[in-house]
Amino acid sequence: MKVSGFTFLRNAEMLGYPFVQSIKSILPIVDEFIVALGPCEDNTEIKLKEIDTPKLKIIHTQWNENMRTKGFVYGQQKSIALFNCTGDWAFYLEADEVIHEDDLPKIKRAMQKYLNDPDVEALAFDYIHFYGNKNTYIWSPGWYRKEVRIIKNNLFVWAPKGLFFLVVNNYKRGRYPKAAMTGAKIYHYGWIRSEEQMNLKLQKVEKYWGKEYKEKKYDKIDPKILREFKGKHPKVIEDWLPPAEGIFRADPNYKLTWREKKHRVLLFFEKLFNLDFSKKHFKLVK
């Protein structure tokens, strides 16, 4: 069994991504790691090369600056990396996602178990979305709780940012992949970078989604969805994490948006009836 890791990057150092830690977190279980690297104004490429492993392969790419619809350019870059993977499995990690070292054996066992199972096309993970600081995570139906990050590399797949979409029936239709759970977690750290870095990131990326940049304040959020994290972070990320005391505090005077009010109602019914209203981009089969 051969396993490829892959991602795409551009100005990852400048925008506060723990991309080095992300890549290192799965290096022990991949045979190669492909990075589609766009034009950078910082030291992202230098930092990549400092990882110093023969598994790392950098592909220099260009970005279509005229493509401003629904993050399509992100899907292009992700797909370039995927198309260069040569493994039986392709393991995608975004630059702010990290795998815990304790979960690596689980992931490897899942790949071995389902490698020749025709009913399983992908493998999914549970998510922990950290927010504000390292002691706080979000639990809301508005934030995906499970997502596919490993896909069999013999499928005709289009890879929009954050998900996978299988093309079927002679290009006329598409669907999400059929997946099994790995029993492992993705630790997502995108929302604990500094507000300055977050707003710089939004300025850089919102244009590719056809959106107008709006300043983000971390404390402008529903406090009901913030929970205390009592577990242990992956060792590879510990030195990167900003120091923090206690749970992140939201603005007590913040007025909820209509969408946040809806999610608060859904959260109530989830707890009452043991349901999960969060969106899933896969069909769970095992």
Secondary structure, 3 states (H helix, E strand, C coil): CCEEEEEEECCCCCCCCCHHHHHHHHHHHCCEEEEEECCCCCCHHHHHHCCCCCCEEEEECCCCCCCCCCCHHHHHHHHHHHHCCCCCEEEECCCCEEECHHHHHHHHHHHHHHCCCCCCCEEEEEEEEEECCCCEEECCCCCCCEEEEEEECCCCEECCCCCCEEEECCCCEEECCEEEEEEEEEEEEEECCCHHHHHHHHHHHHHHHCCCCCCCCCCCCCHHHEEECCCCCCHHHCCCCCCCCCCCCCCCCCCCCHHHHHHHHHHHHHHHHCCCCCCCCCEECC
